Amino acid sequence: MGRVNGVVVLGGAGGIGSAVVSALLAQGRPVAVVDIEPPSSGQAGVPWIRGDATDPAVVGAAFDALGGVTGLVHCLLSEHRAPFDEQTTDALRRVLDIGAVSALEPLQQLVARAEGRPCAAVLVSSIHAGLAWGGQAPYAMAKAALEALGRAAAVELGPRGLRCNVVRPGFVMVPRNARRWRDAATRDALTGLQPLGELAEPDDIAHVIAFLLGDQARFVSGETVTVDGAMTAELPEPPSP
């Protein structure tokens, strides 16, 4: 397997996405980003395609910006928080389109542009893909669908040189959920659910993603790697008397 060089990061302005960009740059890898948000000051000089990452033409512009791209990170999400009986099919389809369907054509583009050379992709899921939480049905469905797409890509496109894996984070201290981890009582409650006794930071997820893109993971494909500090490994039973 050859080294993964240029990497396109979809959703590189988000909490995990921006950490992925930083981790890859620290390894000396060329990176191009697609996001509707502008780059942060720490990402100056990175080819930054401002636009809708669900648009194949926008994604193609990021591939073009790097030339010999052999890596892809899909870090997009959408939510529609509402009780189950208030969800709508339109909202559900929108969340699925952004959170899962949007990964299809970038994966196809990556393999086509690699032209048989080794390439790698990492799709960022969530522990919601295997669990249920009130008001989050569309998000959970989208992440479960994304994982299924990743497995299919690994199997069907593996003969053409693609390694595709999924990273499934648990609770991560990113800006979009800052209201929870910045509140002392809520943070203490969340920390109490973690066997490691601390909460994950975006870098904890980014380093796993960077590893999966690299040569040391050359025979890892079709896997879903949970990065949650064993939170979902613990059996939720009350203590014995």
Secondary structure, DSSP 4 states (H G I P E B T S, - for coil): -PPP-EEEEETTTSHHHHHHHHHHHHTT--EEEEESSPPPGGGTTS-EEES-TT-HHHHHHHHHHHSSEEEEEE---------GGG--HHHHHHHHHHHTGGGHHHHHHHHHHHTTS-EEEEEE--GGGGS--TT-HHHHHHHHHHHHHHHHHHHHHGGGTEEEEEEEE-SB--GGGHHHHTSHHHHHHHHHT-TTSS-B-HHHHHHHHHHHHSGGGTT--S-EEEESTTGGGS---PPP-
